[in-house]
Amino acid sequence: MRAARALAAASVAVLLSACSGPEPDQAPRPEPGATSPSPDTPTPAEPALPSVGPSPSTGQGPDGEEKSTDDPLAEWSVEHKVGQLLMVGVSVTSPQQVSHTSITRHHVGNVFLHGRSDAGVAATRDLVERYTGLVSQRTTRDTPLLVATDQEGGSVQVLSGPGFSTIPPAMEQASWQPATLERRAERWGKELADAGINLNLAPVMDLVPRSLAEGNPPIGYFDRNYGFTPRSVTSSANAFSAGQRAAGVEPVIKHFPGLGRVTENTDTSDGVTDTETAADSPSVDVFRAGIDAGARFVMMSTAQYDQMDPGTPASFSRVVVQDLLRDQLGFDGVVMTDDLSAAAQAQEWSPGERAVRAVGAGVDLVLASADPSVVPEMAEALVEKARTDPAFAQKVDLAASRVLAAKSGLGAG
């Protein structure tokens, strides 16, 4: 069975469509039509906007006097705020023009390297610099980008080649002592940092029952889980996170509240539903342990959870994001989605609706990795909603503030 699993993984490892991983025996979706990443046609210059740092800014009150404000977003346009809430995919083999224009025209403040590359650290750093070099007062208000990738190990490792280690799957990592895993994860993190990456969408903290492993397409089938017990998952995932963080790369624990009990993959199937996981389930408690250990980023699942909010993908559920993750588990960091650009689970809604629903539920960062062409529509929908709905505008402000705070913590803002 393991040989068959390896063969299936090899057939799909050329390109991941999203963070929840490949579908067994499922051929990868082709890249949308790619173009060379030549510079954009110049756009009309936008008015210069004052820079915003972590210290209080000043603005004019109704009487014309200068007044101090503690709001770091006080003089940001809604377009710039929305840009911080989006992460656009950048193919590591054939970058598309829309990934570039998402930054230059839609102020998108974060990128995700997706696909498979064996070009090595130096070439990856060159690719990253083509995007980080677009940061300016006009594009992102001089706010540096979150530069992310998927470097879990096993069948989910975007970057390889000179300077990158071959990382084993999580099941093998879980067989090591936590101190050993932490030390090795720090080395893998330094490789990412050398390539200009500051965010790794790993580790997986999904709790997979041993009896369901082979029938759990997104996680267990590909040995992406750190064993089968809460203790194994928490000790290993927290060790991986600590090592990455020591290298200057922030980890993202995923996929809350857990994909360990689903029998289909949300990337390739719709209506994917977990009928058992509840707010007090062990699969939720492992994420609590990750948060208590210092996690600053949590990725949401797009599965539906009948015991919590039936019929609503977790990324769109206020019950799961706000009531459970924020209020009950006390998480005050950045909540991000799994890929919402091409996942079958999200196709019921337009790209703009997906982004609006996620932010409305309390998500801070919307990932559009597999099909970056949807990002302009997402940005425009978020801007329009914020302009017409004051309550939603407050959600945008809060999410943007969390993203900026996380960047500051990375030494990037």
Beta strands, then each sheet from edge to edge (+ up, - down):
strand 1: 57-60
strand 2: 66-69
strand 3: 86-91
strand 4: 110-114
strand 5: 146-149
strand 6: 151-153
strand 7: 156-157
strand 8: 199-200
strand 9: 250-251
strand 10: 253-256
strand 11: 273-274
strand 12: 297-300
strand 13: 304-305
strand 14: 309-313
strand 15: 334-339
strand 16: 365-368
sheet 1: 1+ 2-
sheet 2: 9+ 8+ 5+ 4+ 3+ 16+ 15+ 12+ 10+
sheet 3: 6+ 7-
sheet 4: 11+ 13+ 14-
end
